[in-house]
Amino acid sequence: MISVSQSTSEQLSPVDGRALRTVCGNFATGVTVITSGSAENAAGATVNSFTSVSVDPPLVLICLHENSRLLPVVQESGGFVVNFLTHQQEPVAWAFAGRQTARIEEVPHHMSAGDMPVLSEALAYLECRLVTEYDGGDHAILLGEVVALGAPAKKEDPLIFFQGSMRELGRESALQR
């Protein structure tokens, strides 16, 4: 147990980025691939920094690294799609996670009515109009208004991220990296 004085003094010193990442890794999150762009410049990136913000109006937020190749695509297109992955889509998550990410053409997808790429095998998706962008240190915090949604996958379990690895509910992944 940490006393109040210990907690206060620890908060005054800078927090190590690696330690922060390790501690935050104890929070299980869903795994998403954010997609954006029109058919000729569509792109995607694996992201676990997603949250719903409001039901009325319907708002969500995502965070993208300031050097993400997807960020300028989202800014130019004015929107993005949050694709919630199934446990069977772990290879898709890894394919879009690296600096040399997969191309949209390499995964089953379709274009939405709003001309945004949607991963066809996703558990569910939210198509969003970019409302605003906030500075979040080394990340951009993007607020989006949900304009379309769907849940095409039936009876699938989600892919989750916990303690540095992707997992199914109740078990670790065989593809840990």
MARBA-3410 file (N, C-alpha, C, O; in Angstrom, 1 decimal):
177
0.8,-1.2,0.0,0.0,0.0,0.0,0.9,1.2,0.0,1.9,1.3,0.8 ~ 0.6,2.2,-0.8,1.3,3.4,-0.9,0.7,4.5,-0.1,-0.5,4.7,-0.1 ~ 1.5,5.2,0.8,1.0,6.2,1.6,0.8,7.5,0.7,1.3,7.5,-0.4 ~ 0.0,8.4,1.2,-0.3,9.6,0.4,1.0,10.4,0.1,1.1,10.9,-1.0 ~ 1.9,10.5,1.1,3.1,11.3,0.9,4.0,10.6,-0.2,4.6,11.2,-1.0
4.1,9.2,-0.1,4.9,8.5,-1.1,4.3,8.7,-2.5,5.0,9.0,-3.5 ~ 3.0,8.6,-2.6,2.3,8.8,-3.9,2.5,10.2,-4.5,2.8,10.3,-5.7 ~ 2.4,11.2,-3.6,2.6,12.6,-4.1,4.1,12.8,-4.6,4.3,13.4,-5.6 ~ 5.0,12.3,-3.8,6.4,12.5,-4.2,6.8,11.7,-5.5,7.5,12.2,-6.3 ~ 6.2,10.6,-5.6,6.4,9.8,-6.9,5.8,10.5,-8.1,6.4,10.4,-9.2
4.7,11.2,-7.9,4.1,11.8,-9.0,4.9,13.1,-9.5,4.7,13.5,-10.6 ~ 5.7,13.6,-8.6,6.5,14.8,-8.9,7.6,14.5,-9.8,8.1,15.4,-10.6 ~ 8.1,13.3,-9.8,9.3,13.0,-10.6,8.7,12.5,-12.0,7.6,12.0,-12.0 ~ 9.5,12.7,-13.1,9.0,12.3,-14.4,8.7,10.8,-14.4,9.4,10.0,-13.8 ~ 7.7,10.4,-15.1,7.3,9.0,-15.3,8.0,8.4,-16.5,8.0,9.0,-17.5
8.7,7.3,-16.3,9.4,6.6,-17.3,8.4,6.1,-18.3,7.4,5.4,-18.0 ~ 8.6,6.3,-19.6,7.7,5.9,-20.7,7.5,4.4,-20.7,6.4,3.9,-21.0 ~ 8.6,3.7,-20.6,8.5,2.2,-20.6,7.7,1.7,-19.4,6.9,0.8,-19.6 ~ 7.9,2.3,-18.3,7.1,1.9,-17.1,5.6,2.2,-17.3,4.8,1.4,-16.9 ~ 5.3,3.3,-17.8,3.9,3.7,-18.1,3.3,2.7,-19.1,2.2,2.2,-18.8
4.0,2.3,-20.1,3.5,1.3,-21.1,3.3,0.0,-20.4,2.2,-0.7,-20.7 ~ 4.2,-0.4,-19.5,4.0,-1.7,-18.8,2.8,-1.7,-17.9,2.0,-2.6,-17.9 ~ 2.7,-0.6,-17.1,1.5,-0.6,-16.2,0.2,-0.5,-17.0,-0.7,-1.2,-16.6 ~ 0.2,0.3,-18.1,-1.1,0.4,-18.9,-1.4,-0.9,-19.6,-2.5,-1.1,-19.9 ~ -0.4,-1.7,-19.8,-0.6,-3.0,-20.4,-1.4,-3.9,-19.6,-1.9,-5.0,-20.1
-1.7,-3.6,-18.3,-2.5,-4.4,-17.4,-4.0,-4.1,-17.6,-4.9,-4.6,-17.0 ~ -4.3,-3.1,-18.5,-5.7,-2.8,-18.9,-6.0,-3.5,-20.2,-5.4,-3.1,-21.2 ~ -6.9,-4.5,-20.1,-7.3,-5.2,-21.4,-8.1,-4.3,-22.3,-9.0,-3.6,-21.8 ~ -7.7,-4.3,-23.6,-8.5,-3.5,-24.5,-8.9,-4.3,-25.7,-8.3,-5.4,-25.9 ~ -9.9,-3.9,-26.4,-10.2,-4.5,-27.7,-9.1,-4.1,-28.7,-8.4,-3.1,-28.5
-9.1,-4.8,-29.8,-8.2,-4.5,-30.9,-9.0,-4.0,-32.1,-9.9,-4.7,-32.5 ~ -8.6,-2.9,-32.7,-9.2,-2.3,-33.8,-8.2,-2.1,-34.9,-7.0,-1.9,-34.7 ~ -8.7,-2.1,-36.1,-7.9,-1.5,-37.3,-8.7,-0.3,-37.7,-9.9,-0.4,-38.1 ~ -8.1,0.9,-37.7,-8.7,2.1,-38.2,-8.3,2.2,-39.7,-7.2,2.1,-40.1 ~ -9.4,2.4,-40.5,-9.2,2.5,-41.9,-9.7,3.9,-42.3,-10.6,4.5,-41.7
-9.2,4.4,-43.4,-9.6,5.7,-43.9,-9.1,5.8,-45.4,-8.4,5.0,-45.9 ~ -9.6,6.8,-46.0,-9.2,7.1,-47.4,-10.2,6.6,-48.4,-11.0,5.7,-48.1 ~ -10.1,7.1,-49.6,-10.9,6.6,-50.7,-10.2,5.4,-51.3,-9.2,5.0,-50.9 ~ -10.9,4.9,-52.3,-10.4,3.6,-52.9,-9.0,3.7,-53.3,-8.2,2.7,-53.2 ~ -8.5,4.8,-53.9,-7.1,4.9,-54.4,-6.1,5.2,-53.4,-4.9,4.9,-53.6
-6.5,5.7,-52.2,-5.5,6.0,-51.2,-5.9,5.4,-49.8,-5.5,6.0,-48.8 ~ -6.6,4.4,-49.8,-7.1,3.8,-48.5,-5.9,3.2,-47.8,-4.9,2.7,-48.3 ~ -6.0,3.3,-46.4,-4.9,2.9,-45.5,-5.5,2.4,-44.2,-6.7,2.7,-43.9 ~ -4.7,1.7,-43.4,-5.2,1.2,-42.2,-4.1,1.1,-41.1,-2.9,1.1,-41.5 ~ -4.4,1.1,-39.9,-3.5,1.0,-38.8,-4.1,0.3,-37.6,-5.3,0.6,-37.3
-3.4,-0.6,-36.9,-3.9,-1.3,-35.7,-3.8,-0.3,-34.6,-2.8,0.3,-34.3 ~ -4.9,-0.2,-33.8,-5.1,0.8,-32.7,-5.8,0.1,-31.6,-6.9,-0.5,-31.8 ~ -5.4,0.3,-30.4,-6.2,-0.1,-29.2,-6.6,1.1,-28.4,-7.3,0.9,-27.4 ~ -6.2,2.3,-28.8,-6.6,3.5,-28.1,-7.9,4.0,-28.7,-7.9,4.9,-29.6 ~ -9.0,3.4,-28.4,-10.4,3.7,-28.9,-11.3,3.7,-27.7,-11.2,2.9,-26.7
-12.2,4.7,-27.7,-13.3,4.7,-26.7,-14.5,5.4,-27.2,-14.4,6.3,-28.0 ~ -15.7,4.9,-26.7,-16.9,5.6,-27.0,-16.9,6.8,-26.1,-16.5,6.7,-24.9 ~ -17.4,8.0,-26.5,-17.5,9.2,-25.8,-18.9,9.6,-25.4,-19.1,9.9,-24.2 ~ -19.8,9.5,-26.4,-21.1,10.0,-26.1,-22.1,9.3,-27.0,-21.8,8.9,-28.1 ~ -23.3,9.1,-26.5,-24.4,8.5,-27.3,-25.2,9.6,-28.1,-25.7,9.4,-29.2
-25.3,10.8,-27.4,-26.1,11.9,-28.0,-25.3,13.2,-27.9,-25.4,13.8,-26.8 ~ -24.6,13.6,-28.9,-24.4,13.0,-30.2,-23.5,11.8,-30.1,-22.8,11.6,-29.2 ~ -23.6,10.9,-31.2,-22.8,9.7,-31.2,-21.3,10.0,-31.5,-21.0,10.2,-32.6 ~ -20.5,10.0,-30.4,-19.1,10.4,-30.6,-18.1,9.3,-30.1,-18.4,8.6,-29.1 ~ -17.0,9.1,-30.8,-16.0,8.2,-30.3,-14.6,8.9,-30.5,-14.6,9.9,-31.2
-13.6,8.4,-29.8,-12.3,8.9,-30.1,-11.3,7.8,-30.3,-11.4,6.7,-29.8 ~ -10.3,8.2,-31.1,-9.1,7.3,-31.3,-7.9,8.2,-31.2,-7.9,9.4,-31.2 ~ -6.7,7.5,-31.0,-5.5,8.2,-30.9,-4.5,7.6,-31.9,-4.4,6.3,-32.0 ~ -3.9,8.4,-32.7,-2.9,8.0,-33.7,-1.6,8.7,-33.4,-1.6,9.9,-33.1 ~ -0.5,8.0,-33.5,0.8,8.6,-33.3,1.0,9.7,-34.3,0.5,9.7,-35.4
1.7,10.7,-33.9,1.9,11.9,-34.7,2.7,11.6,-36.0,2.5,12.3,-37.0 ~ 3.4,10.5,-36.0,4.1,10.1,-37.3,3.4,9.0,-38.0,4.0,8.4,-39.0 ~ 2.2,8.7,-37.6,1.5,7.6,-38.3,1.2,8.0,-39.7,0.9,9.1,-40.0 ~ 1.4,7.0,-40.6,1.1,7.2,-42.0,-0.4,7.4,-42.2,-0.9,8.0,-43.2 ~ -1.2,6.9,-41.3,-2.7,7.0,-41.4,-3.2,8.4,-41.1,-4.2,8.8,-41.6
-2.5,9.1,-40.2,-3.0,10.4,-39.7,-3.3,11.4,-40.9,-4.4,12.0,-40.9 ~ -2.4,11.6,-41.8,-2.7,12.5,-42.9,-3.8,12.0,-43.8,-4.5,12.8,-44.4 ~ -4.0,10.7,-43.9,-5.1,10.2,-44.7,-6.4,10.5,-44.0,-7.3,10.9,-44.7 ~ -6.5,10.4,-42.7,-7.7,10.7,-42.0,-8.0,12.2,-42.1,-9.1,12.6,-42.4 ~ -6.9,13.0,-41.9,-7.1,14.5,-42.0,-7.6,14.9,-43.4,-8.5,15.8,-43.5
-7.0,14.3,-44.4,-7.5,14.6,-45.8,-8.9,14.1,-46.1,-9.6,14.9,-46.8 ~ -9.2,12.9,-45.7,-10.5,12.4,-46.1,-11.6,12.9,-45.2,-12.8,12.9,-45.6 ~ -11.2,13.4,-44.0,-12.3,13.9,-43.1,-13.0,12.9,-42.3,-14.1,13.1,-41.8 ~ -12.5,11.6,-42.3,-13.2,10.6,-41.6,-12.4,9.3,-41.4,-11.3,9.3,-41.9 ~ -12.9,8.4,-40.7,-12.3,7.1,-40.4,-13.3,6.1,-40.1,-14.4,6.4,-39.7
-12.9,4.8,-40.2,-13.7,3.7,-39.8,-13.0,2.9,-38.7,-11.8,2.6,-38.8 ~ -13.7,2.6,-37.6,-13.2,1.8,-36.5,-13.7,0.4,-36.7,-14.9,0.1,-36.7 ~ -12.8,-0.5,-37.0,-13.1,-1.9,-37.3,-12.8,-2.8,-36.1,-11.6,-2.9,-35.7 ~ -13.7,-3.3,-35.4,-13.5,-4.2,-34.2,-13.2,-5.6,-34.7,-13.9,-6.2,-35.4 ~ -12.0,-6.1,-34.3,-11.5,-7.4,-34.8,-12.0,-8.6,-34.1,-12.2,-8.5,-32.8
-12.2,-9.7,-34.8,-12.6,-10.9,-34.2,-11.3,-11.6,-33.8,-10.2,-11.3,-34.2 ~ -11.4,-12.6,-32.9,-10.2,-13.4,-32.5,-9.5,-14.0,-33.7,-8.3,-14.3,-33.6 ~ -10.3,-14.3,-34.7,-9.7,-15.0,-35.9,-8.9,-14.0,-36.8,-8.2,-14.4,-37.7 ~ -9.0,-12.7,-36.5,-8.3,-11.7,-37.3,-7.0,-11.2,-36.7,-6.5,-10.1,-37.1 ~ -6.4,-12.0,-35.8,-5.1,-11.6,-35.2,-4.1,-11.4,-36.3,-3.3,-10.4,-36.2
-4.0,-12.2,-37.4,-3.0,-11.9,-38.4,-3.2,-10.5,-39.1,-2.3,-9.9,-39.5 ~ -4.5,-10.2,-39.2,-4.8,-8.8,-39.8,-4.3,-7.7,-38.8,-3.8,-6.7,-39.3 ~ -4.5,-7.9,-37.5,-4.1,-6.9,-36.6,-2.6,-6.7,-36.7,-2.1,-5.6,-36.7 ~ -1.8,-7.9,-36.7,-0.3,-7.7,-36.8,0.1,-7.1,-38.2,1.0,-6.4,-38.2 ~ -0.7,-7.5,-39.2,-0.3,-6.9,-40.5,-0.4,-5.4,-40.6,0.3,-4.8,-41.3
-1.4,-4.8,-39.8,-1.5,-3.4,-39.8,-0.8,-2.7,-38.7,-0.9,-1.5,-38.5 ~ -0.1,-3.5,-37.9,0.5,-2.9,-36.7,1.9,-2.3,-36.9,2.3,-1.5,-36.1 ~ 2.7,-2.8,-37.9,4.0,-2.4,-38.0,4.2,-1.1,-38.8,3.2,-0.6,-39.3 ~ 5.4,-0.7,-38.9,5.7,0.5,-39.7,5.5,0.3,-41.2,5.0,1.2,-41.9 ~ 5.7,-0.9,-41.7,5.4,-1.3,-43.0,4.1,-2.1,-43.0,4.1,-3.3,-43.2
3.0,-1.4,-42.9,1.7,-2.1,-42.7,1.2,-2.7,-44.0,1.6,-2.3,-45.1 ~ 0.2,-3.6,-43.8,-0.4,-4.2,-45.0,-1.2,-3.1,-45.8,-1.5,-2.0,-45.3 ~ -1.5,-3.5,-47.0,-2.3,-2.6,-47.8,-3.8,-3.1,-47.7,-4.0,-4.3,-47.5 ~ -4.7,-2.2,-47.8,-6.1,-2.5,-47.7,-6.5,-3.6,-48.7,-7.2,-4.5,-48.5 ~ -5.8,-3.6,-49.9,-6.1,-4.6,-51.0,-5.8,-6.0,-50.5,-6.3,-6.9,-51.1
-5.0,-6.1,-49.5,-4.5,-7.4,-49.0,-5.5,-8.1,-48.1,-5.3,-9.3,-47.7 ~ -6.6,-7.4,-47.7,-7.5,-8.0,-46.8,-8.9,-7.8,-47.3,-9.2,-6.9,-48.1 ~ -9.9,-8.8,-47.0,-11.2,-8.6,-47.5,-11.8,-7.3,-46.9,-11.8,-7.1,-45.7 ~ -12.3,-6.5,-47.8,-12.9,-5.2,-47.4,-13.9,-4.8,-48.5,-14.0,-5.3,-49.6 ~ -14.7,-3.8,-48.1,-15.6,-3.1,-49.1,-15.6,-1.6,-48.7,-15.3,-1.2,-47.7
-16.1,-0.9,-49.7,-16.2,0.6,-49.4,-17.7,0.8,-48.9,-18.6,0.3,-49.4 ~ -17.7,1.7,-47.9,-19.0,2.0,-47.3,-19.8,3.0,-48.2,-19.2,3.5,-49.3 ~ -21.0,3.3,-47.9,-21.8,4.3,-48.7,-21.1,5.6,-48.6,-21.3,6.4,-49.6 ~ -20.3,5.9,-47.6,-19.6,7.1,-47.5,-18.2,7.1,-48.1,-17.4,8.0,-47.9 ~ -17.9,6.0,-48.9,-16.7,5.8,-49.6,-15.5,5.7,-48.6,-14.4,6.2,-48.9
-15.7,4.9,-47.5,-14.6,4.6,-46.6,-14.4,3.1,-46.6,-15.4,2.4,-46.7 ~ -13.1,2.6,-46.4,-12.9,1.2,-46.4,-13.3,0.6,-45.1,-13.0,1.1,-44.0 ~ -14.1,-0.5,-45.2,-14.5,-1.3,-44.1,-14.0,-2.7,-44.2,-14.1,-3.3,-45.3 ~ -13.4,-3.3,-43.1,-12.9,-4.6,-43.2,-14.2,-5.6,-43.1,-14.9,-5.6,-42.2 ~ -14.4,-6.3,-44.2,-15.6,-7.1,-44.4,-15.8,-8.2,-43.3,-16.9,-8.6,-43.0
-14.7,-8.7,-42.7,-14.8,-9.8,-41.7,-14.7,-9.3,-40.3,-14.6,-10.1,-39.4 ~ -14.8,-8.0,-40.1,-14.7,-7.4,-38.7,-15.9,-7.8,-37.9,-17.0,-8.1,-38.5 ~ -15.8,-7.9,-36.6,-16.8,-8.1,-35.7,-17.9,-7.1,-35.8,-19.1,-7.4,-35.8 ~ -17.5,-5.8,-35.9,-18.4,-4.7,-36.0,-17.5,-3.5,-36.5,-16.3,-3.5,-36.5 ~ -18.2,-2.5,-37.0,-17.5,-1.3,-37.4,-18.3,0.0,-37.1,-19.6,0.0,-37.0
-17.6,1.1,-37.0,-18.2,2.4,-36.9,-17.6,3.3,-37.9,-16.4,3.5,-37.9 ~ -18.4,3.9,-38.8,-17.9,4.9,-39.7,-18.1,6.3,-39.1,-19.2,6.6,-38.7 ~ -17.0,7.1,-39.1,-17.0,8.3,-38.4,-16.6,9.5,-39.3,-15.7,9.4,-40.1 ~ -17.2,10.6,-39.0,-16.8,11.9,-39.6,-15.9,12.6,-38.6,-16.3,12.7,-37.4 ~ -14.7,13.0,-39.0,-13.8,13.7,-38.1,-14.4,15.0,-37.7,-14.7,15.9,-38.5
-14.6,15.1,-36.4,-15.1,16.3,-35.8,-14.0,17.3,-35.4,-14.1,18.5,-35.8 ~ -13.0,16.8,-34.7,-11.9,17.7,-34.3,-10.7,16.9,-33.9,-10.8,15.7,-33.7 ~ -9.6,17.5,-33.8,-8.3,16.9,-33.5,-7.7,17.7,-32.3,-7.7,18.9,-32.3 ~ -7.2,16.9,-31.4,-6.5,17.6,-30.2,-5.1,17.1,-30.1,-4.8,16.0,-30.6 ~ -4.2,18.0,-29.6,-2.8,17.6,-29.4,-2.8,16.7,-28.1,-3.3,17.0,-27.1
-2.2,15.5,-28.3,-2.1,14.6,-27.2,-0.6,14.2,-27.0,-0.3,13.0,-27.0 ~ 0.3,15.1,-26.9,1.7,14.8,-26.8,2.2,14.2,-28.1,2.2,14.9,-29.1 ~ 2.7,13.0,-28.1,3.2,12.4,-29.3,2.1,11.7,-30.1,2.4,11.0,-31.1 ~ 0.9,11.9,-29.7,-0.3,11.4,-30.4,-1.3,12.5,-30.8,-1.3,13.5,-30.1 ~ -2.1,12.2,-31.8,-3.2,13.1,-32.1,-4.4,12.4,-31.6,-4.6,11.2,-31.8
-5.3,13.1,-30.9,-6.5,12.6,-30.3,-7.6,13.1,-31.3,-7.8,14.2,-31.5 ~ -8.3,12.1,-32.0,-9.2,12.4,-33.0,-10.6,12.1,-32.5,-10.9,10.9,-32.1 ~ -11.5,13.1,-32.5,-12.9,12.9,-32.1,-13.7,12.7,-33.4,-13.7,13.5,-34.3 ~ -14.5,11.6,-33.4,-15.3,11.4,-34.6,-16.8,11.2,-34.3,-17.1,10.6,-33.2 ~ -17.6,11.7,-35.2,-19.1,11.5,-35.0,-19.5,10.2,-35.8,-19.2,10.2,-37.0
-20.1,9.3,-35.2,-20.5,8.1,-35.9,-21.7,8.4,-36.8,-22.7,8.9,-36.4 ~ -21.4,8.1,-38.1,-22.4,8.3,-39.2,-23.0,7.1,-39.7,-24.1,7.1,-40.4 ~ -22.4,5.9,-39.5,-22.9,4.6,-40.0,-22.2,3.6,-39.1,-21.2,3.8,-38.6 ~ -22.9,2.4,-39.0,-22.4,1.3,-38.2,-22.9,0.0,-38.6,-23.9,-0.1,-39.4 ~ -22.3,-1.1,-38.2,-22.7,-2.4,-38.5,-22.0,-3.4,-37.7,-20.9,-3.2,-37.2
-22.6,-4.6,-37.6,-22.0,-5.7,-36.9,-22.2,-7.0,-37.7,-23.0,-7.8,-37.4 ~ -21.4,-7.1,-38.8,-21.6,-8.2,-39.7,-21.2,-9.6,-39.2,-21.7,-10.6,-39.7 ~ -20.2,-9.7,-38.3,-19.7,-11.0,-37.8,-20.7,-11.5,-36.8,-21.2,-10.8,-35.9 ~ -21.1,-12.8,-37.0,-22.1,-13.4,-36.1,-21.4,-14.3,-35.1,-20.6,-15.1,-35.5 ~ -21.7,-14.2,-33.8,-21.3,-15.1,-32.8,-19.7,-15.3,-32.8,-19.3,-16.4,-32.5
-19.0,-14.3,-33.0,-17.5,-14.3,-32.9,-17.0,-13.7,-31.6,-17.7,-12.8,-31.1 ~ -16.0,-14.2,-31.1,-15.3,-13.6,-29.9,-14.4,-12.5,-30.4,-13.9,-12.5,-31.5 ~ -14.2,-11.4,-29.6,-13.3,-10.3,-30.0,-11.9,-10.7,-29.8,-11.5,-11.6,-29.0 ~ -11.0,-9.9,-30.4,-9.6,-10.0,-30.2,-9.3,-9.0,-29.2,-9.7,-7.8,-29.3 ~ -8.5,-9.3,-28.1,-8.1,-8.4,-27.1,-6.6,-8.3,-27.0,-5.9,-9.1,-27.4
-6.2,-7.2,-26.4,-4.8,-6.9,-26.1,-4.6,-6.8,-24.6,-5.2,-5.9,-24.0 ~ -3.7,-7.5,-24.1,-3.4,-7.5,-22.6,-2.0,-7.9,-22.4,-1.5,-8.9,-22.9 ~ -1.3,-7.1,-21.6,0.1,-7.3,-21.2,1.0,-7.6,-22.4,1.8,-8.5,-22.4 ~ 0.9,-6.8,-23.4,1.8,-6.9,-24.6,1.5,-7.9,-25.6,2.3,-8.1,-26.5 ~ 0.4,-8.7,-25.5,0.1,-9.7,-26.5,-1.4,-9.7,-26.8,-2.3,-9.3,-26.0
-1.7,-10.1,-28.0,-3.1,-10.3,-28.4,-3.6,-11.6,-28.0,-2.8,-12.6,-28.0 ~ -4.8,-11.7,-27.6,-5.4,-12.9,-27.0,-6.9,-13.0,-27.4,-7.5,-12.0,-27.8 ~ -7.4,-14.2,-27.3,-8.8,-14.5,-27.3,-9.3,-14.3,-25.9,-8.5,-14.3,-24.9 ~ -10.6,-14.2,-25.7,-11.1,-14.1,-24.3,-10.8,-15.5,-23.7,-11.1,-16.5,-24.2 ~ -10.1,-15.4,-22.5,-9.8,-16.6,-21.8,-8.6,-17.4,-22.2,-8.3,-18.4,-21.5
-7.8,-17.0,-23.2,-6.6,-17.7,-23.5,-5.6,-16.8,-24.2,-6.0,-15.8,-24.9 ~ -4.3,-17.1,-24.1,-3.3,-16.4,-24.8,-3.2,-16.8,-26.2,-3.6,-17.9,-26.6 ~ -2.7,-15.9,-27.1,-2.6,-16.2,-28.5,-1.3,-17.1,-28.8,-0.3,-17.0,-28.1 ~ -1.4,-17.9,-29.8,-0.3,-18.7,-30.2,0.7,-17.9,-31.0,1.8,-18.2,-31.2 ~ 0.2,-16.7,-31.5,1.0,-15.8,-32.4,1.7,-14.7,-31.6,2.0,-13.7,-32.2
1.9,-14.8,-30.3,2.5,-13.7,-29.5,3.8,-13.3,-30.1,4.5,-14.0,-30.7 ~ 4.0,-12.0,-30.0,5.2,-11.4,-30.5,5.9,-10.7,-29.4,7.0,-10.1,-29.7
END
